[in-house]
């Protein structure tokens, strides 16, 4: 069974950067469509960015130009480079991989806190 494990979260000052990683084990996720979601306290989980197996990307308007999603198939890992972080980016970030309606994977989440 494929499992996803996020890492890279932490506390950062406004304007700072973090790089989140989502490592897959137990199977390859190269053919999955992959996403990063986030959930702020008291808010619904929202889509941040997505990447298809072919490398096409999509971003929420709120992170365009600041966040970059990428995938390293050799390392079986998904990344989210986050630059110019703002307090409103504070949330638990989750990686997600989808291959058909019956094969949806979630990581456990990693907390990102943006505060001075």
Phi, psi and omega in degrees: 000133182283135176235147179244135179228118179273155173204167175106354178288171179162193180262130180220150178281155175306137184090351182278182183228152171217154174236116178269145176237150176224102183266132178260140176225156179086002179166164181272142178247016183303322184271002179275149163278131189239149185219159163245132173242164173216154179222114177274159180305129178075007183242163174282155176294136182232150178285130180260311184200156178217156178217133180273167176302331179278354176099002176288140184239157175217149184223150169293147181304326185291344183241357181302134180086349180244325182251147177225125176263141178208163180225136175249103185292328178296323180270354180057043188224142175254144181233157170221107175273123183241117180245161178050049182294144182235159180306328180288353174274355179298125183182169166272127182257132182239139170264154186215141177224133186233130173222086183082166187292338184261003185228084182237123184247144176228144170274180185272347178099151175222136187273130174244124179238123180249111185200148176266000000 
